[in-house]
Amino acid sequence: MGWAMQKPKDEQARPLNEMAVRQIGKKLRESFDEVVNEPVPDRFAALLDELEKSEGEQDKDR
Amino acid sequence: MTARADFKADLLGAIPNLRAFALSLSGASDRADDLVQETLVKAWHKQASFQPGTNIKAWLFTILRNEFYSQMRKKGREVSDAEGTLTEAMAIHPDQMGKLDLADMQRALQMLPDDQREAIILIGASGMSYEEAAKVCGCATGTVKSRVSRARARLAAILDVDDAAEYGPDAVATHVMAKTA
């Protein structure tokens, strides 16, 4: 114990090395893309159909 | 196709990106999909304010972002950690192989102050340009840039990747494999 705890507190003051920036960027994109690539839940297409339908009915009333 | 059908198709096409943005912002998947739903309803009724041919993704991200903050304000929930007080107590440590789980990234994002979180998500995760991100956040391009670099520094500290030595296992393994190949 001890050694690992002695990292400088003011980590933000240190410039990041290029590898750290790249690693963070890669992980950020991966975690974002993971959701982007998920199948879209049906509720959203149903919602848009519903919105379209209700607007169509309003048009007819005019 | 009518303008409305085009608009509907554009909204449908944007849903995967909206879901990813909502999850990164809120950190909770049930909440994220509710946010997307609200965004779609708002966008539908604001259709007149969208100029066809302009960037619909940025337009929708702006609506979602504003909806997110207005919900947070209504709930009176203080989620931002502007002072970074929680950051140290909650530091995330990658497993012994130096691998960073994707869920770790989601948790780490939630430890950032709001302004830094949205900046790094837009630039680093969704791949927007600084100009687009500045429009979404309603601030200057330079402001986005400085928020992104502060967010990177803080993420590096939270995720413990601010030191080349942290790459140890992966970097060594790659090196060894390259040598023996």
gemmi code that builds the backbone of each chain (N, CA, C; Angstrom):
import gemmi

chains = {
    "A": [
        ("MET", (0.841, -1.202, 0.000), (0.000, 0.000, 0.000), (0.866, 1.237, 0.000)),
        ("GLY", (0.325, 2.316, -0.431), (1.076, 3.560, -0.323), (1.482, 4.100, -1.686)),
        ("TRP", (2.207, 3.282, -2.418), (2.736, 3.798, -3.679), (1.650, 4.241, -4.633)),
        ("ALA", (0.652, 3.398, -4.792), (-0.412, 3.724, -5.735), (-1.176, 4.970, -5.331)),
        ("MET", (-1.164, 5.252, -4.039), (-1.927, 6.391, -3.543), (-1.191, 7.712, -3.777)),
        ("GLN", (0.070, 7.622, -4.120), (0.857, 8.854, -4.175), (0.837, 9.517, -5.546)),
        ("LYS", (-0.194, 9.229, -6.305), (-0.301, 9.917, -7.582), (-0.597, 11.389, -7.331)),
        ("PRO", (-0.098, 12.250, -8.189), (-0.353, 13.678, -7.968), (-1.860, 13.951, -7.974)),
        ("LYS", (-2.267, 14.777, -7.042), (-3.690, 15.107, -6.930), (-4.147, 15.938, -8.120)),
        ("ASP", (-3.289, 16.838, -8.521), (-3.697, 17.795, -9.542), (-3.474, 17.228, -10.935)),
        ("GLU", (-4.233, 16.159, -11.219), (-3.993, 15.463, -12.467), (-4.347, 16.306, -13.692)),
        ("GLN", (-5.298, 17.210, -13.522), (-5.734, 17.993, -14.672), (-4.679, 18.961, -15.157)),
        ("ALA", (-3.712, 19.248, -14.289), (-2.683, 20.206, -14.667), (-1.663, 19.575, -15.616)),
        ("ARG", (-1.615, 18.250, -15.619), (-0.634, 17.586, -16.475), (-1.155, 17.438, -17.892)),
        ("PRO", (-0.342, 17.747, -18.867), (-0.809, 17.534, -20.240), (-0.988, 16.036, -20.478)),
        ("LEU", (-2.016, 15.695, -21.223), (-2.273, 14.285, -21.493), (-1.341, 13.793, -22.595)),
        ("ASN", (-0.873, 12.575, -22.424), (-0.084, 12.061, -23.531), (-1.016, 11.625, -24.657)),
        ("GLU", (-0.428, 11.492, -25.818), (-1.208, 11.223, -27.022), (-1.959, 9.901, -26.927)),
        ("MET", (-1.325, 8.913, -26.296), (-1.966, 7.601, -26.167), (-3.212, 7.671, -25.296)),
        ("ALA", (-3.154, 8.468, -24.252), (-4.326, 8.595, -23.372), (-5.475, 9.237, -24.136)),
        ("VAL", (-5.149, 10.280, -24.903), (-6.181, 10.956, -25.686), (-6.795, 9.982, -26.688)),
        ("ARG", (-5.939, 9.191, -27.320), (-6.439, 8.240, -28.307), (-7.294, 7.152, -27.657)),
        ("GLN", (-6.827, 6.658, -26.522), (-7.565, 5.599, -25.826), (-8.945, 6.095, -25.399)),
        ("ILE", (-9.001, 7.305, -24.857), (-10.288, 7.853, -24.430), (-11.203, 8.067, -25.623)),
        ("GLY", (-10.640, 8.606, -26.702), (-11.441, 8.841, -27.899), (-12.023, 7.550, -28.441)),
        ("LYS", (-11.213, 6.511, -28.439), (-11.651, 5.223, -28.966), (-12.788, 4.658, -28.111)),
        ("LYS", (-12.613, 4.723, -26.804), (-13.635, 4.182, -25.903), (-14.932, 4.986, -25.985)),
        ("LEU", (-14.795, 6.293, -26.137), (-15.989, 7.131, -26.267), (-16.776, 6.745, -27.512)),
        ("ARG", (-16.065, 6.610, -28.623), (-16.749, 6.263, -29.871), (-17.355, 4.873, -29.791)),
        ("GLU", (-16.619, 3.936, -29.180), (-17.146, 2.577, -29.058), (-18.417, 2.536, -28.220)),
        ("SER", (-18.416, 3.280, -27.120), (-19.597, 3.199, -26.256), (-20.791, 3.889, -26.918)),
        ("PHE", (-20.521, 4.928, -27.690), (-21.595, 5.614, -28.418), (-22.124, 4.717, -29.542)),
        ("ASP", (-21.199, 4.151, -30.310), (-21.596, 3.320, -31.449), (-22.326, 2.055, -31.023)),
        ("GLU", (-22.003, 1.591, -29.820), (-22.684, 0.398, -29.336), (-24.191, 0.655, -29.282)),
        ("VAL", (-24.571, 1.831, -28.808), (-25.997, 2.173, -28.737), (-26.551, 2.470, -30.133)),
        ("VAL", (-25.760, 3.178, -30.945), (-26.213, 3.493, -32.307), (-26.557, 2.212, -33.076)),
        ("ASN", (-25.781, 1.169, -32.834), (-25.980, -0.071, -33.580), (-27.040, -0.998, -32.996)),
        ("GLU", (-27.595, -0.623, -31.858), (-28.683, -1.428, -31.295), (-29.917, -1.310, -32.192)),
        ("PRO", (-30.738, -2.368, -32.249), (-31.995, -2.221, -32.987), (-32.870, -1.158, -32.309)),
        ("VAL", (-33.565, -0.379, -33.119), (-34.413, 0.682, -32.570), (-35.702, 0.067, -32.014)),
        ("PRO", (-36.034, 0.351, -30.756), (-37.288, -0.181, -30.203), (-38.495, 0.241, -31.056)),
        ("ASP", (-39.459, -0.672, -31.179), (-40.635, -0.429, -32.028), (-41.438, 0.801, -31.609)),
        ("ARG", (-41.357, 1.137, -30.312), (-42.200, 2.228, -29.814), (-41.990, 3.532, -30.598)),
        ("PHE", (-40.788, 3.708, -31.151), (-40.521, 4.987, -31.808), (-41.196, 5.092, -33.184)),
        ("ALA", (-41.138, 4.007, -33.939), (-41.828, 4.016, -35.235), (-43.330, 4.165, -34.999)),
        ("ALA", (-43.826, 3.476, -33.956), (-45.254, 3.560, -33.632), (-45.633, 4.988, -33.255)),
        ("LEU", (-44.759, 5.641, -32.494), (-45.014, 7.020, -32.086), (-45.103, 7.952, -33.296)),
        ("LEU", (-44.168, 7.786, -34.231), (-44.178, 8.653, -35.418), (-45.419, 8.395, -36.276)),
        ("ASP", (-45.808, 7.116, -36.370), (-47.050, 6.798, -37.102), (-48.239, 7.512, -36.468)),
        ("GLU", (-48.255, 7.468, -35.154), (-49.337, 8.088, -34.386), (-49.386, 9.598, -34.631)),
        ("LEU", (-48.220, 10.225, -34.580), (-48.134, 11.679, -34.803), (-48.611, 12.029, -36.212)),
        ("GLU", (-48.194, 11.215, -37.162), (-48.566, 11.466, -38.548), (-50.085, 11.330, -38.729)),
        ("LYS", (-50.613, 10.288, -38.101), (-52.041, 10.006, -38.221), (-52.873, 11.146, -37.620)),
        ("SER", (-52.473, 11.595, -36.423), (-53.270, 12.633, -35.761), (-53.216, 13.933, -36.549)),
        ("GLU", (-52.080, 14.182, -37.191), (-51.974, 15.384, -38.001), (-52.822, 15.267, -39.268)),
        ("GLY", (-52.856, 14.067, -39.842), (-53.680, 13.812, -41.013), (-55.144, 14.061, -40.728)),
        ("GLU", (-55.571, 13.641, -39.528), (-56.964, 13.852, -39.143), (-57.282, 15.329, -38.952)),
        ("GLN", (-56.315, 16.061, -38.410), (-56.505, 17.508, -38.266), (-56.692, 18.162, -39.631)),
        ("ASP", (-55.872, 17.691, -40.592), (-55.964, 18.240, -41.946), (-57.364, 18.060, -42.518)),
        ("LYS", (-57.921, 16.864, -42.274), (-59.242, 16.557, -42.822), (-60.314, 17.484, -42.251)),
        ("ASP", (-60.102, 17.864, -40.978), (-61.086, 18.719, -40.303), (-61.112, 20.131, -40.877)),
        ("ARG", (-59.994, 20.512, -41.499), (-59.880, 21.897, -41.929), (-60.821, 22.239, -43.059)),
    ],
    "B": [
        ("MET", (-42.434, 12.022, -52.679), (-42.706, 12.064, -51.244), (-43.051, 13.470, -50.794)),
        ("THR", (-43.986, 13.550, -49.872), (-44.329, 14.863, -49.347), (-43.261, 15.326, -48.366)),
        ("ALA", (-43.295, 16.620, -48.063), (-42.323, 17.157, -47.112), (-42.475, 16.476, -45.758)),
        ("ARG", (-43.724, 16.185, -45.420), (-43.945, 15.559, -44.111), (-43.393, 14.140, -44.071)),
        ("ALA", (-43.554, 13.419, -45.169), (-43.014, 12.056, -45.229), (-41.483, 12.079, -45.184)),
        ("ASP", (-40.894, 13.062, -45.867), (-39.437, 13.225, -45.799), (-38.990, 13.480, -44.376)),
        ("PHE", (-39.712, 14.369, -43.727), (-39.371, 14.758, -42.359), (-39.465, 13.541, -41.439)),
        ("LYS", (-40.535, 12.769, -41.617), (-40.727, 11.581, -40.791), (-39.576, 10.586, -41.004)),
        ("ALA", (-39.191, 10.412, -42.263), (-38.094, 9.490, -42.568), (-36.783, 9.976, -41.942)),
        ("ASP", (-36.575, 11.300, -41.963), (-35.372, 11.861, -41.342), (-35.363, 11.616, -39.835)),
        ("LEU", (-36.533, 11.782, -39.216), (-36.623, 11.551, -37.773), (-36.310, 10.093, -37.456)),
        ("LEU", (-36.919, 9.203, -38.214), (-36.671, 7.767, -38.015), (-35.179, 7.447, -38.119)),
        ("GLY", (-34.572, 8.020, -39.136), (-33.157, 7.753, -39.372), (-32.247, 8.281, -38.282)),
        ("ALA", (-32.717, 9.306, -37.572), (-31.881, 9.936, -36.554), (-31.997, 9.241, -35.195)),
        ("ILE", (-32.986, 8.349, -35.059), (-33.247, 7.745, -33.743), (-32.033, 7.028, -33.123)),
        ("PRO", (-31.292, 6.216, -33.888), (-30.139, 5.558, -33.255), (-29.156, 6.559, -32.631)),
        ("ASN", (-28.874, 7.645, -33.345), (-27.974, 8.659, -32.794), (-28.579, 9.391, -31.602)),
        ("LEU", (-29.873, 9.636, -31.675), (-30.541, 10.304, -30.551), (-30.490, 9.432, -29.299)),
        ("ARG", (-30.688, 8.131, -29.480), (-30.659, 7.223, -28.328), (-29.272, 7.200, -27.684)),
        ("ALA", (-28.254, 7.170, -28.521), (-26.889, 7.141, -27.994), (-26.565, 8.449, -27.269)),
        ("PHE", (-26.998, 9.552, -27.838), (-26.764, 10.854, -27.211), (-27.509, 10.934, -25.871)),
        ("ALA", (-28.762, 10.484, -25.869), (-29.568, 10.544, -24.648), (-28.977, 9.669, -23.542)),
        ("LEU", (-28.493, 8.499, -23.926), (-27.910, 7.618, -22.911), (-26.616, 8.206, -22.354)),
        ("SER", (-25.795, 8.763, -23.227), (-24.544, 9.348, -22.752), (-24.803, 10.534, -21.836)),
        ("LEU", (-25.821, 11.318, -22.155), (-26.137, 12.486, -21.325), (-26.714, 12.071, -19.979)),
        ("SER", (-27.657, 11.140, -20.011), (-28.409, 10.839, -18.786), (-27.829, 9.672, -17.997)),
        ("GLY", (-27.141, 8.775, -18.683), (-26.550, 7.642, -17.992), (-27.543, 6.560, -17.585)),
        ("ALA", (-28.811, 6.714, -17.982), (-29.828, 5.719, -17.606), (-30.651, 5.357, -18.820)),
        ("SER", (-30.707, 4.068, -19.174), (-31.302, 3.708, -20.460), (-32.818, 3.921, -20.510)),
        ("ASP", (-33.525, 3.716, -19.388), (-34.979, 3.938, -19.422), (-35.263, 5.425, -19.621)),
        ("ARG", (-34.506, 6.240, -18.936), (-34.651, 7.674, -19.047), (-34.259, 8.144, -20.445)),
        ("ALA", (-33.252, 7.511, -20.998), (-32.757, 7.906, -22.316), (-33.853, 7.749, -23.362)),
        ("ASP", (-34.556, 6.613, -23.353), (-35.589, 6.407, -24.360), (-36.789, 7.332, -24.149)),
        ("ASP", (-37.070, 7.684, -22.900), (-38.122, 8.678, -22.654), (-37.723, 10.034, -23.232)),
        ("LEU", (-36.451, 10.356, -23.074), (-35.936, 11.617, -23.624), (-36.062, 11.642, -25.147)),
        ("VAL", (-35.750, 10.521, -25.773), (-35.855, 10.433, -27.229), (-37.315, 10.614, -27.640)),
        ("GLN", (-38.207, 9.975, -26.912), (-39.631, 10.091, -27.220), (-40.094, 11.548, -27.140)),
        ("GLU", (-39.724, 12.221, -26.043), (-40.066, 13.638, -25.882), (-39.503, 14.471, -27.034)),
        ("THR", (-38.270, 14.152, -27.392), (-37.602, 14.891, -28.470), (-38.350, 14.732, -29.792)),
        ("LEU", (-38.782, 13.504, -30.079), (-39.500, 13.261, -31.334), (-40.826, 14.018, -31.366)),
        ("VAL", (-41.530, 14.012, -30.233), (-42.814, 14.729, -30.177), (-42.583, 16.229, -30.370)),
        ("LYS", (-41.592, 16.771, -29.642), (-41.277, 18.199, -29.773), (-40.884, 18.533, -31.209)),
        ("ALA", (-40.013, 17.704, -31.766), (-39.512, 17.953, -33.117), (-40.669, 17.942, -34.119)),
        ("TRP", (-41.579, 16.993, -33.930), (-42.722, 16.887, -34.843), (-43.519, 18.189, -34.872)),
        ("HIS", (-43.754, 18.729, -33.691), (-44.558, 19.942, -33.624), (-43.788, 21.200, -34.011)),
        ("LYS", (-42.459, 21.095, -34.007), (-41.634, 22.238, -34.390), (-41.184, 22.136, -35.845)),
        ("GLN", (-41.772, 21.222, -36.560), (-41.298, 20.969, -37.927), (-41.141, 22.247, -38.749)),
        ("ALA", (-42.058, 23.182, -38.532), (-42.026, 24.420, -39.300), (-40.731, 25.196, -39.083)),
        ("SER", (-40.097, 24.989, -37.918), (-38.875, 25.751, -37.641), (-37.621, 25.044, -38.167)),
        ("PHE", (-37.810, 23.878, -38.751), (-36.660, 23.194, -39.350), (-36.558, 23.523, -40.832)),
        ("GLN", (-35.370, 23.930, -41.237), (-35.166, 24.236, -42.657), (-34.674, 22.992, -43.366)),
        ("PRO", (-35.497, 22.446, -44.270), (-35.071, 21.238, -44.988), (-33.723, 21.476, -45.659)),
        ("GLY", (-32.893, 20.449, -45.628), (-31.584, 20.577, -46.251), (-30.500, 20.991, -45.264)),
        ("THR", (-30.913, 21.505, -44.092), (-29.901, 21.812, -43.083), (-29.710, 20.569, -42.214)),
        ("ASN", (-28.767, 20.666, -41.284), (-28.357, 19.521, -40.490), (-29.425, 19.106, -39.464)),
        ("ILE", (-30.143, 18.031, -39.802), (-31.236, 17.643, -38.905), (-30.711, 17.025, -37.612)),
        ("LYS", (-29.546, 16.389, -37.689), (-28.984, 15.776, -36.483), (-28.686, 16.844, -35.425)),
        ("ALA", (-28.048, 17.929, -35.846), (-27.731, 18.999, -34.896), (-29.015, 19.630, -34.348)),
        ("TRP", (-29.997, 19.773, -35.217), (-31.276, 20.365, -34.803), (-31.941, 19.486, -33.731)),
        ("LEU", (-31.963, 18.169, -33.988), (-32.584, 17.242, -33.043), (-31.778, 17.125, -31.746)),
        ("PHE", (-30.448, 17.118, -31.858), (-29.611, 17.056, -30.656), (-29.868, 18.276, -29.770)),
        ("THR", (-30.095, 19.440, -30.404), (-30.364, 20.655, -29.635), (-31.664, 20.506, -28.854)),
        ("ILE", (-32.683, 19.962, -29.517), (-33.971, 19.767, -28.841), (-33.803, 18.792, -27.676)),
        ("LEU", (-33.095, 17.691, -27.925), (-32.912, 16.681, -26.876), (-32.130, 17.246, -25.691)),
        ("ARG", (-31.080, 17.978, -26.013), (-30.258, 18.572, -24.954), (-31.095, 19.519, -24.090)),
        ("ASN", (-31.866, 20.391, -24.737), (-32.673, 21.346, -23.974), (-33.727, 20.634, -23.137)),
        ("GLU", (-34.301, 19.587, -23.698), (-35.280, 18.796, -22.970), (-34.639, 18.144, -21.730)),
        ("PHE", (-33.439, 17.625, -21.901), (-32.723, 16.981, -20.800), (-32.503, 17.963, -19.639)),
        ("TYR", (-31.989, 19.152, -19.965), (-31.722, 20.119, -18.892), (-33.001, 20.652, -18.275)),
        ("SER", (-34.050, 20.796, -19.081), (-35.281, 21.316, -18.491), (-35.905, 20.264, -17.569)),
        ("GLN", (-35.771, 18.985, -17.927), (-36.248, 17.931, -17.015), (-35.440, 17.913, -15.728)),
        ("MET", (-34.135, 18.095, -15.861), (-33.285, 18.106, -14.669), (-33.649, 19.256, -13.744)),
        ("ARG", (-33.924, 20.407, -14.360), (-34.285, 21.569, -13.544), (-35.596, 21.323, -12.826)),
        ("LYS", (-36.553, 20.721, -13.542), (-37.860, 20.447, -12.936), (-37.722, 19.509, -11.746)),
        ("LYS", (-36.863, 18.524, -11.925), (-36.684, 17.560, -10.847), (-35.825, 18.127, -9.731)),
        ("GLY", (-35.197, 19.267, -10.003), (-34.342, 19.883, -9.001), (-33.185, 18.988, -8.619)),
        ("ARG", (-32.829, 18.164, -9.580), (-31.784, 17.191, -9.272), (-30.425, 17.772, -9.627)),
        ("GLU", (-29.529, 17.706, -8.693), (-28.182, 18.200, -8.928), (-27.290, 17.022, -9.269)),
        ("VAL", (-27.022, 16.872, -10.565), (-26.200, 15.719, -10.927), (-24.768, 16.113, -11.271)),
        ("SER", (-24.580, 17.393, -11.494), (-23.228, 17.750, -11.922), (-22.282, 17.800, -10.733)),
        ("ASP", (-21.065, 17.501, -11.005), (-20.044, 17.444, -9.971), (-18.995, 18.486, -10.325)),
        ("ALA", (-19.460, 19.736, -10.326), (-18.614, 20.813, -10.830), (-17.272, 20.905, -10.102)),
        ("GLU", (-17.291, 20.598, -8.834), (-16.052, 20.738, -8.070), (-15.186, 19.478, -8.148)),
        ("GLY", (-15.734, 18.459, -8.728), (-14.960, 17.221, -8.836), (-14.802, 16.509, -7.501)),
        ("THR", (-15.683, 16.837, -6.555), (-15.538, 16.258, -5.221), (-15.781, 14.760, -5.209)),
        ("LEU", (-16.708, 14.327, -6.089), (-17.014, 12.897, -6.115), (-15.986, 12.119, -6.920)),
        ("THR", (-15.344, 12.829, -7.801), (-14.502, 12.151, -8.772), (-13.470, 11.236, -8.121)),
        ("GLU", (-12.801, 11.763, -7.126), (-11.738, 10.960, -6.540), (-12.268, 9.767, -5.785)),
        ("ALA", (-13.359, 9.993, -5.048), (-13.920, 8.912, -4.254), (-14.434, 7.797, -5.157)),
        ("MET", (-14.886, 8.185, -6.375), (-15.528, 7.199, -7.234), (-14.662, 6.772, -8.404)),
        ("ALA", (-13.375, 7.025, -8.314), (-12.511, 6.695, -9.444), (-12.720, 5.255, -9.886)),
        ("ILE", (-12.708, 5.081, -11.178), (-12.948, 3.762, -11.748), (-11.614, 3.131, -12.087)),
        ("HIS", (-11.473, 1.904, -11.680), (-10.215, 1.240, -11.995), (-10.444, 0.112, -12.984)),
        ("PRO", (-9.793, 0.205, -14.114), (-9.931, -0.870, -15.096), (-9.455, -2.180, -14.478)),
        ("ASP", (-9.946, -3.279, -14.998), (-9.528, -4.556, -14.429), (-8.039, -4.785, -14.659)),
        ("GLN", (-7.544, -5.907, -14.140), (-6.087, -6.092, -14.129), (-5.469, -6.187, -15.517)),
        ("MET", (-6.302, -6.475, -16.523), (-5.743, -6.537, -17.870), (-5.705, -5.157, -18.522)),
        ("GLY", (-6.073, -4.146, -17.766), (-6.025, -2.797, -18.305), (-7.158, -2.529, -19.277)),
        ("LYS", (-8.147, -3.418, -19.299), (-9.252, -3.232, -20.216), (-10.323, -2.356, -19.594)),
        ("LEU", (-10.861, -1.490, -20.400), (-11.857, -0.570, -19.906), (-13.214, -1.001, -20.439)),
        ("ASP", (-14.096, -1.343, -19.525), (-15.432, -1.762, -19.922), (-16.199, -0.563, -20.465)),
        ("LEU", (-17.095, -0.801, -21.428), (-17.856, 0.304, -21.992), (-18.769, 0.929, -20.943)),
        ("ALA", (-19.243, 0.097, -20.000), (-20.073, 0.644, -18.926), (-19.258, 1.590, -18.044)),
        ("ASP", (-17.955, 1.326, -17.938), (-17.095, 2.232, -17.171), (-17.129, 3.627, -17.779)),
        ("MET", (-17.142, 3.672, -19.117), (-17.161, 4.965, -19.789), (-18.457, 5.708, -19.477)),
        ("GLN", (-19.583, 4.987, -19.492), (-20.862, 5.625, -19.167), (-20.833, 6.201, -17.755)),
        ("ARG", (-20.283, 5.422, -16.814), (-20.232, 5.914, -15.429), (-19.286, 7.096, -15.315)),
        ("ALA", (-18.172, 7.004, -16.026), (-17.194, 8.095, -15.966), (-17.798, 9.389, -16.505)),
        ("LEU", (-18.579, 9.283, -17.585), (-19.207, 10.473, -18.165), (-20.115, 11.158, -17.151)),
        ("GLN", (-20.785, 10.350, -16.329), (-21.710, 10.920, -15.353), (-20.986, 11.686, -14.248)),
        ("MET", (-19.674, 11.497, -14.154), (-18.911, 12.213, -13.122), (-18.411, 13.563, -13.609)),
        ("LEU", (-18.644, 13.871, -14.867), (-18.189, 15.155, -15.400), (-19.234, 16.241, -15.139)),
        ("PRO", (-18.777, 17.486, -15.014), (-19.748, 18.590, -14.982), (-20.547, 18.592, -16.291)),
        ("ASP", (-21.805, 19.053, -16.232), (-22.691, 19.013, -17.402), (-22.057, 19.577, -18.675)),
        ("ASP", (-21.434, 20.751, -18.548), (-20.929, 21.409, -19.762), (-19.788, 20.609, -20.400)),
        ("GLN", (-18.965, 19.993, -19.560), (-17.869, 19.180, -20.100), (-18.392, 17.874, -20.686)),
        ("ARG", (-19.394, 17.307, -20.009), (-19.953, 16.040, -20.491), (-20.536, 16.203, -21.888)),
        ("GLU", (-21.387, 17.211, -22.058), (-22.018, 17.355, -23.371), (-20.977, 17.655, -24.447)),
        ("ALA", (-19.958, 18.424, -24.104), (-18.937, 18.765, -25.101), (-18.174, 17.518, -25.558)),
        ("ILE", (-17.742, 16.702, -24.617), (-16.952, 15.523, -25.004), (-17.823, 14.490, -25.717)),
        ("ILE", (-19.094, 14.410, -25.367), (-19.980, 13.462, -26.057), (-20.161, 13.894, -27.511)),
        ("LEU", (-20.439, 15.179, -27.701), (-20.692, 15.660, -29.058), (-19.458, 15.530, -29.945)),
        ("ILE", (-18.313, 15.940, -29.417), (-17.086, 15.936, -30.214), (-16.441, 14.547, -30.244)),
        ("GLY", (-16.232, 13.994, -29.082), (-15.450, 12.761, -28.994), (-16.236, 11.516, -29.332)),
        ("ALA", (-17.539, 11.513, -29.022), (-18.318, 10.292, -29.218), (-19.172, 10.338, -30.481)),
        ("SER", (-19.909, 11.434, -30.687), (-20.839, 11.454, -31.822), (-20.171, 11.934, -33.100)),
        ("GLY", (-18.969, 12.480, -32.973), (-18.230, 12.883, -34.159), (-18.692, 14.179, -34.801)),
        ("MET", (-19.317, 15.039, -34.009), (-19.720, 16.339, -34.553), (-18.505, 17.252, -34.700)),
        ("SER", (-18.649, 18.252, -35.559), (-17.592, 19.254, -35.668), (-17.743, 20.236, -34.502)),
        ("TYR", (-16.687, 20.991, -34.225), (-16.760, 21.984, -33.152), (-17.850, 23.011, -33.440)),
        ("GLU", (-18.012, 23.347, -34.713), (-19.016, 24.347, -35.084), (-20.424, 23.822, -34.804)),
        ("GLU", (-20.669, 22.552, -35.176), (-21.987, 21.964, -34.928), (-22.250, 21.872, -33.421)),
        ("ALA", (-21.236, 21.408, -32.693), (-21.397, 21.241, -31.241), (-21.665, 22.580, -30.566)),
        ("ALA", (-20.999, 23.636, -31.053), (-21.199, 24.964, -30.483), (-22.654, 25.406, -30.680)),
        ("LYS", (-23.213, 25.069, -31.833), (-24.610, 25.403, -32.102), (-25.538, 24.654, -31.159)),
        ("VAL", (-25.269, 23.350, -30.988), (-26.107, 22.529, -30.114), (-26.075, 23.072, -28.684)),
        ("CYS", (-24.889, 23.432, -28.213), (-24.747, 23.886, -26.820), (-25.043, 25.371, -26.652)),
        ("GLY", (-25.187, 26.083, -27.754), (-25.426, 27.519, -27.660), (-24.257, 28.283, -27.074)),
        ("CYS", (-23.053, 27.916, -27.474), (-21.879, 28.651, -26.984), (-20.860, 28.805, -28.110)),
        ("ALA", (-19.750, 29.458, -27.797), (-18.737, 29.708, -28.821), (-17.907, 28.453, -29.085)),
        ("THR", (-17.373, 28.380, -30.309), (-16.539, 27.235, -30.683), (-15.354, 27.062, -29.720)),
        ("GLY", (-14.733, 28.183, -29.362), (-13.584, 28.128, -28.452), (-13.957, 27.561, -27.089)),
        ("THR", (-15.179, 27.867, -26.667), (-15.662, 27.341, -25.387), (-15.786, 25.819, -25.452)),
        ("VAL", (-16.324, 25.341, -26.583), (-16.440, 23.886, -26.753), (-15.053, 23.252, -26.684)),
        ("LYS", (-14.101, 23.870, -27.379), (-12.741, 23.312, -27.410), (-12.151, 23.195, -26.013)),
        ("SER", (-12.306, 24.242, -25.217), (-11.688, 24.170, -23.893), (-12.441, 23.188, -22.989)),
        ("ARG", (-13.760, 23.091, -23.173), (-14.503, 22.102, -22.380), (-14.094, 20.680, -22.734)),
        ("VAL", (-13.876, 20.457, -24.026), (-13.466, 19.120, -24.463), (-12.115, 18.756, -23.858)),
        ("SER", (-11.194, 19.703, -23.843), (-9.881, 19.317, -23.323), (-9.917, 19.120, -21.808)),
        ("ARG", (-10.749, 19.905, -21.122), (-10.890, 19.661, -19.681), (-11.582, 18.327, -19.409)),
        ("ALA", (-12.565, 18.014, -20.258), (-13.274, 16.740, -20.091), (-12.328, 15.561, -20.311)),
        ("ARG", (-11.476, 15.688, -21.337), (-10.514, 14.613, -21.603), (-9.590, 14.404, -20.421)),
        ("ALA", (-9.101, 15.507, -19.864), (-8.170, 15.403, -18.747), (-8.848, 14.745, -17.552)),
        ("ARG", (-10.095, 15.129, -17.317), (-10.781, 14.567, -16.169), (-11.131, 13.088, -16.396)),
        ("LEU", (-11.547, 12.775, -17.610), (-11.828, 11.356, -17.913), (-10.562, 10.516, -17.739)),
        ("ALA", (-9.451, 11.069, -18.183), (-8.195, 10.327, -18.058), (-7.888, 10.048, -16.591)),
        ("ALA", (-8.166, 11.037, -15.738), (-7.917, 10.851, -14.310), (-8.887, 9.828, -13.721)),
        ("ILE", (-10.169, 9.956, -14.089), (-11.179, 9.040, -13.554), (-10.888, 7.613, -13.999)),
        ("LEU", (-10.539, 7.478, -15.266), (-10.370, 6.136, -15.834), (-8.947, 5.615, -15.683)),
        ("ASP", (-8.111, 6.452, -15.084), (-6.757, 6.002, -14.813), (-5.967, 5.677, -16.077)),
        ("VAL", (-6.172, 6.461, -17.110), (-5.412, 6.214, -18.337), (-4.471, 7.378, -18.640)),
        ("ASP", (-4.125, 8.104, -17.585), (-3.322, 9.302, -17.836), (-1.827, 9.005, -17.812)),
        ("ASP", (-1.488, 7.754, -17.738), (-0.090, 7.402, -17.625), (0.196, 6.302, -18.639)),
        ("ALA", (1.264, 6.444, -19.392), (1.574, 5.444, -20.417), (1.710, 4.056, -19.806)),
        ("ALA", (2.139, 3.992, -18.548), (2.334, 2.706, -17.883), (1.026, 1.939, -17.764)),
        ("GLU", (-0.083, 2.679, -17.753), (-1.380, 2.019, -17.609), (-1.703, 1.136, -18.807)),
        ("TYR", (-1.009, 1.357, -19.880), (-1.271, 0.547, -21.067), (-0.581, -0.781, -20.979)),
        ("GLY", (0.234, -0.908, -19.919), (1.092, -2.069, -19.720), (0.640, -3.324, -20.428)),
        ("PRO", (-0.357, -4.033, -19.849), (-0.683, -5.358, -20.372), (-0.994, -5.365, -21.865)),
        ("ASP", (-1.853, -4.473, -22.295), (-2.226, -4.446, -23.702), (-1.022, -4.148, -24.596)),
        ("ALA", (-0.319, -3.086, -24.225), (0.805, -2.642, -25.025), (1.877, -3.734, -25.076)),
        ("VAL", (2.130, -4.353, -23.919), (3.154, -5.399, -23.858), (2.722, -6.601, -24.695)),
        ("ALA", (1.455, -6.984, -24.543), (0.955, -8.143, -25.290), (1.102, -7.922, -26.795)),
        ("THR", (0.708, -6.737, -27.244), (0.806, -6.423, -28.665), (2.253, -6.507, -29.127)),
        ("HIS", (3.093, -5.952, -28.292), (4.514, -5.916, -28.595), (5.076, -7.330, -28.693)),
        ("VAL", (4.740, -8.151, -27.693), (5.238, -9.522, -27.648), (4.747, -10.304, -28.861)),
        ("MET", (3.438, -10.122, -29.163), (2.880, -10.858, -30.291), (3.551, -10.448, -31.597)),
        ("ALA", (3.815, -9.157, -31.701), (4.464, -8.653, -32.903), (5.854, -9.263, -33.039)),
        ("LYS", (6.521, -9.437, -31.903), (7.888, -9.964, -31.903), (7.924, -11.442, -32.276)),
        ("THR", (6.977, -12.188, -31.696), (7.008, -13.632, -31.908), (6.431, -14.021, -33.264)),
        ("ALA", (5.679, -13.102, -33.838), (5.033, -13.428, -35.124), (6.082, -13.575, -36.222)),
    ],
}
model = gemmi.Model(1)
for chain_id, residues in chains.items():
    chain = gemmi.Chain(chain_id)
    for i, (resn, *xyz) in enumerate(residues, 1):
        res = gemmi.Residue()
        res.name, res.seqid = resn, gemmi.SeqId(i, " ")
        for name, pos in zip(("N", "CA", "C"), xyz):
            atom = gemmi.Atom()
            atom.name, atom.element = name, gemmi.Element(name[0])
            atom.pos, atom.b_iso = gemmi.Position(*pos), 0.0
            res.add_atom(atom)
        chain.add_residue(res)
    model.add_chain(chain)
structure = gemmi.Structure()
structure.add_model(model)
structure.setup_entities()
